[in-house]
């Protein structure tokens, strides 16, 4: 289990990072709801060259014999990115995009399919192939202004 949201989860485990770090105007927030699920919600703005909102969690997890990540979530019909880092010193992330349906889903992502990118640009290095995960993140940035809401129950290695 990489992260199992519950009523005892701390919202301080996750850090929201919006495009305001580069002058944008997007506004995301995170909280734990009454059911114990993590809620990542807000609005993405394209003002001042903005366009994304994300939330991140530092972790020290071994991949072991697992080859996939399974995320149990309920989205709003929009596209999101799930991101991981293999080292806290990496500037780049490994990314997989997924589409939500508005219903509860289990998103299964092969680790080996997660591609490396930095600031929106794919890098010419291999896809994820590490035995270590140091960060989990979710990002929305669909190149349009929009509100969003993602409800997350758990993130696990399988």
C-alpha positions in Angstrom: 0.0 0.0 0.0 1.5 3.4 -1.0 -1.3 5.4 0.6 -4.6 4.4 2.1 -6.8 7.4 2.8 -9.0 7.1 5.9 -10.6 9.4 8.5 -7.2 9.4 10.4 -5.3 10.6 7.4 -3.7 14.0 7.7 -4.3 16.6 5.0 -0.7 17.8 5.8 0.6 14.6 4.3 -0.1 16.1 0.9 1.1 19.5 -0.5 -0.8 21.4 -3.1 1.4 23.1 -5.7 -0.3 25.3 -8.3 1.0 27.4 -11.2 1.2 30.3 -8.8 4.8 29.2 -8.3 5.4 30.7 -11.8 2.9 33.5 -11.7 -0.3 31.7 -12.6 -3.7 32.0 -11.0 -4.9 28.4 -10.5 -6.2 27.4 -7.1 -6.3 23.8 -5.9 -7.0 22.6 -2.4 -6.9 19.2 -0.6 -8.9 17.8 2.4 -10.1 14.5 3.9 -13.9 14.1 3.6 -16.3 12.4 6.1 -15.8 9.1 4.4 -12.1 9.3 4.9 -11.2 9.9 1.2 -8.8 12.5 -0.1 -10.4 15.3 -2.1 -8.3 17.3 -4.5 -10.4 20.1 -6.0 -10.2 23.6 -7.3 -9.9 25.6 -10.5 -7.3 25.8 -13.3 -6.8 29.2 -14.8 -4.8 30.1 -17.9 -4.2 33.7 -16.7 -0.5 34.8 -16.5 0.6 31.7 -18.5 -0.8 29.4 -15.8 -2.6 26.1 -16.4 -2.1 23.5 -13.7 -2.8 22.4 -10.2 -1.1 19.5 -8.5 -0.8 17.7 -5.1 2.2 15.8 -3.9 3.2 13.3 -1.2 6.7 12.4 -0.2 7.1 8.6 0.4 9.9 6.1 0.8 8.6 2.9 -0.9 10.2 -0.1 -2.4 8.7 -1.4 -5.6 9.9 -5.0 -5.0 8.3 -7.5 -7.4 5.3 -5.2 -8.1 5.0 -3.9 -11.6 1.8 -1.7 -11.5 0.1 1.0 -9.5 -3.6 0.7 -8.8 -5.5 3.8 -7.8 -9.1 3.7 -6.5 -10.7 7.0 -7.2 -13.8 8.9 -8.4 -13.2 11.7 -10.8 -15.3 14.3 -12.6 -14.9 13.1 -16.2 -11.7 15.0 -16.8 -8.2 13.9 -17.6 -5.5 13.9 -14.9 -1.9 12.8 -14.6 -0.5 10.4 -12.0 3.2 11.1 -11.3 6.0 9.5 -9.4 9.6 10.2 -8.7 12.2 7.6 -8.1 14.5 9.9 -6.0 13.8 13.0 -4.0 16.7 14.6 -5.9 15.2 14.1 -9.4 13.9 17.2 -11.1 11.8 15.1 -13.5 8.8 13.0 -12.8 7.4 9.8 -14.4 3.9 10.3 -15.7 0.8 8.4 -16.7 -2.3 10.2 -18.0 -5.7 8.8 -17.1 -9.3 9.7 -17.9 -12.0 9.8 -15.2 -15.6 8.8 -15.8 -17.5 10.4 -12.9 -17.9 7.0 -11.2 -15.6 5.0 -8.9 -12.8 3.5 -10.9 -9.7 1.4 -10.4 -6.9 2.9 -12.5 -4.1 0.4 -13.2 -0.9 1.8 -14.5 2.1 -0.3 -15.5 5.2 1.3 -13.9 7.3 0.6 -17.0 4.8 2.7 -19.1 5.4 5.8 -17.0 7.4 8.2 -19.2 9.8 10.8 -17.9 9.1 14.5 -18.2 10.2 17.9 -16.8 8.0 21.0 -17.0 5.7 19.4 -19.6 8.4 18.2 -21.9 9.1 14.5 -22.4 12.7 13.5 -21.8 15.0 11.3 -23.9 15.7 8.9 -21.0 14.1 5.5 -20.2 10.7 5.0 -18.7 10.4 4.3 -15.0 12.6 1.3 -14.0 13.6 2.0 -10.4 13.0 -0.1 -7.3 12.2 3.1 -5.3 9.4 5.6 -5.2 10.0 8.8 -3.4 7.0 10.9 -4.4 3.4 10.4 -5.5 1.5 13.2 -7.3 -1.7 14.1 -9.1 -1.8 16.9 -11.6 -4.5 18.5 -13.8 -3.4 20.7 -16.7 -5.6 20.2 -19.8 -4.7 23.5 -21.4 -8.1 25.1 -20.6 -9.7 26.9 -17.7 -11.8 24.5 -15.7 -13.0 23.4 -12.2 -12.0 20.0 -11.0 -12.6 17.4 -8.3 -10.8 14.1 -7.7 -11.8 11.8 -4.8 -9.1 9.3 -3.9 -9.5 6.2 -1.7 -6.2 4.4 -2.1 -3.0 4.0 -4.1 -1.3 0.6 -4.0 1.4 -1.4 -5.7 0.3 -4.6 -7.3 
